[in-house]
Each structure stands twice: as C-alpha cells, then as structure tokens.
C-alpha cells in the first residue's frame, strides 16, 4: 500500500496512469476515495449494501470515462458528480424516487441555533436516511452537492417549484429530527452522569 | 447567495464523511471490470489471428462470389473444349436407358438431370437402385422439379445442336433409343460443371463401358456409320477418362497459356476459361451504371 502511494505522488500523475488503464493506479484510487464515495452513495441510498453496489458501478464509470477528465476543476469533485449520477440512475431505474407532491406544506421553520447542535456525522447520516427518498434526494442535490433547482428539476424530471417545496419540507423535517436527536442525546448523557454519581 | 443554516450545517458535517466499504467490494469491482472488458472487447480485440481469419474469410467469400459470376463465361469455354470428347457423358445415361426399357422418356431425362448435380454418395446409390429396380413410383414425387428443369435445359441444348451440323446424330432419324442419347450428350454440357462428371463416372466405369457396348449392338442394326462414330467416340472417352482427367487437362491448358503469356506469345483466353478484358469491361460497365 505504501509502495502504491509512493508511485502516485501527484493527482495529475495518478490521472495519467488511470488513463493508461494502469491497474495499480485504479487500486490506489479505490483505496483513497472509496470510503468518501461510498458515503455519497449512502446519502442517496439508505441501504448500505445497495449503496456499495452503486459505488462499484460508479468506480467502473470513473475508469471508463477517465479520458474525459481534462484536469479542469477538482478530480474528487468530478468523481463525486459521477457517483451522484450513478446513484440517481439507480433511484430512477428502481423507481425509488417518490416525490410526494400532495404532502401538506411544511410549517414555517422556527429559528434554530445550529451552532448548538452537537451531533456527530454518523448521527446526521442516520437522520438523512430517515427522510423520504424525494426529500432526501432534493436536499442532497441542493444543500450538499450545490445544484440549482433548475438543474434538479431537469435531473429528476420534476418542476422547479416541486423541487423547492421538497427542499423546504426536507429542511423542516431535518430540523425536527435534529432537535429530537439532540434532546435524546442530552437526556442520555444526563442519565449516564447521574448513574456515574 | 447566502446558504440556509440547515444546508450549511449538513453540508459541513457530511462533506468529509467516510464509510469504509467491505473488503470484498474491490474483488467484486475487479470481477465486473473483467467481465465487462470481455463483453466490450469484441473478437477483433482477441488478437491479430482472429482478424486475419476474418479477412481471409472475406477473401474466400469474395472469390466464391466472383467465380460464380464468372460461370457463364466458363461454360462457353467448356462447351468448346467438350466437343473433342462428347461421349464422356454418354455412357451412364445410355446404360440406364438400355437397362430400363419400360421407363418413359421423362424418366430417362430425370435420371439424366441428376448427372450434373452434386456427385454425393447418396445420389450414386439412388441411381444404382433406380437402374436395377425399374419401379418409378417411389421417387416420382421428389424429382419433379428437376425433371422439368432437365427437360428445359436438354431441349435448349438440343436446339443448339441442331444449328451446328457437325454431328451425324442430327441427320439420323430420332428413335426411342436415340432420343435419350441426344439428351444425354447435351444435358451435361448445358448444365456445365465439368469436374463433377468425372467424379460420377469413376465408380461406374465398368457398368458404363458394358452399357456402351450394349448400345453399340443396338445401334448397329440401325446405322453402321453411326456405330462406328459412337465406337470411336467411346474409345476416345475411355482414353480421356483414364489418361486425361478433365481437371488436369484444363490445368495443362491454362498452364500452357500462362507459358505463352510468359514467353510473350499470343494467349488464347478461351483456353484459360475467362478473358480478363471481358471481366474488366464488365466491371467498368457496372461502375458506369
């Protein structure tokens, strides 16, 4: 592993080797980015096994399309986009995206001080996993990947207003769930402290 | 544009999240890549041998098509070369016509029609059976199309033969025995494949010679001149069959013409079997169209 890492000191070198179809470079890329890219897949697909399968397909796509990467922008960003597309394709083919248009409008979000939120990334991943697929997909695309509503609407085949309303509902639900999780963690720590005393 | 606090919070926390895949995931990825490469990488990527095989296959197919297109020219050439040894094709049909006196003319023609066809063992067997057993009902259903084709072709050639007064057979009044003879002489030339007749003749050589002897005795009664002619023809045939196989004769002719070409002498293209000038003219004519 150390040897492999030494071989590819710079990203440009790694990309060059990948473009030549070097299996060592492929292995190196996988070792370096698989965990991060699997996390991207899990954000869209709640099932870890299925997400792993999609990640494998995503890596295959990366190796196939490596010639298309011209060094403009970050390589990781390019890979993330490919992985996101792969996850969306999976959701589309499996018809997992259920956009709940008829759901009641989310209430006005109360002011919540996110700075106080003391939740770990794993907890947040679990919370996102609880969102309905439509909310989760739109929230991921908009809040984390940074797509615009127009782009999301085009990707998912929905209107821009639907994308906006899905995002609004997702935010409201997330806030609620984070609050609940915070309260739960607070009470648990209190109980643990009392028991310690 | 200012980012919503919820989005900001989640984006910051989740951007660097890592979930380690199971160790077997890499093996799975490798396996899938291999199968995909095998699927995508077609036969042309399997190596230059396959490519070479493909090219040679195309060349062979092209040659076969070309030779098929050239067949009409070749038949003309064969017809002319056949004139020197016409009785070669006489023997079998004669034997049959003599052995089956009860069968009608069309039966004889049907039997003749099969001569230029592919000389498989099956057909040889068929013909043997037919000649020994004079019943025609069992096979009547099968060769009906062949019969009609044979009739057509033999008639055509018969007309052609009448136009050329070289042969004495034309002057002789047609009898029941001689009519199939005429057809027998002509049908192989009309249906052309020369090499096939040689293959057919060899296993029945004895039979055919006996048959030709019988014919001689029959025809003797009618015309002495005719018998002499036929006798000499049969002898010629025997010599041709035993000493000069058809294929080698043609090869030697072609070889001779090639020698002529090499020595700068005049080349008789009809001997070779095709004329490159004609082929060129045909090709350019096609291009113009």
Contacts between the chains, C-beta under 8 A, distances in Angstrom:
chain1	res1	chain2	res2	distance
A	27	B	26	7.4
A	30	B	26	5.9
A	30	B	29	7.0
A	34	B	20	7.6
A	34	B	21	5.3
A	34	B	25	7.2
A	34	B	26	7.8
A	35	B	18	3.8
A	35	B	19	6.0
A	35	B	20	4.8
A	35	B	21	7.0
A	36	B	16	7.5
A	36	B	17	7.6
A	36	B	18	5.4
A	38	B	18	7.7
A	38	B	19	4.7
A	38	B	20	7.3
A	38	B	21	5.0
A	39	B	14	7.6
A	39	B	17	4.3
A	39	B	18	5.7
A	39	B	19	4.7
A	42	B	19	5.6
A	43	B	14	6.7
A	48	B	19	7.3
A	52	B	21	5.3
A	52	B	22	6.7
A	52	B	25	5.6
A	55	B	21	6.4
A	55	B	25	7.3
A	56	B	25	6.1
A	56	B	28	5.7
A	56	B	29	4.7
A	56	B	32	6.4
A	57	B	32	7.9
A	59	B	29	5.6
A	60	B	29	6.9
A	60	B	32	6.3
A	60	B	33	6.1
A	60	B	36	6.9
A	63	B	33	7.0
A	109	B	6	7.8
A	112	B	5	7.5
A	112	B	6	7.9
A	114	B	5	4.8
A	114	B	6	6.9
A	114	B	8	7.3
A	114	B	9	4.2
A	117	B	9	6.5
A	119	B	13	7.6
A	121	B	13	5.2
A	121	B	14	6.2
A	121	B	16	7.6
A	121	B	17	4.7
A	122	B	17	7.8
A	124	B	10	6.2
A	124	B	13	5.2
A	124	B	14	6.0
A	125	B	14	6.9
A	125	B	17	6.2
A	125	B	19	8.0
A	128	B	10	7.3
A	128	B	14	7.5
A	139	B	7	7.8
A	139	B	10	7.6
A	142	B	7	7.1
A	143	B	4	7.3
A	143	B	6	7.2
A	143	B	7	3.5
A	143	B	10	5.7
A	143	B	11	5.6
A	144	B	7	7.7
A	144	B	10	6.5
A	144	B	11	5.0
A	144	B	14	6.0
A	144	B	15	7.0
A	171	B	4	6.7
A	171	B	6	4.6
A	171	B	7	7.4
A	174	B	6	5.9
A	174	B	10	7.1
A	175	B	6	6.1
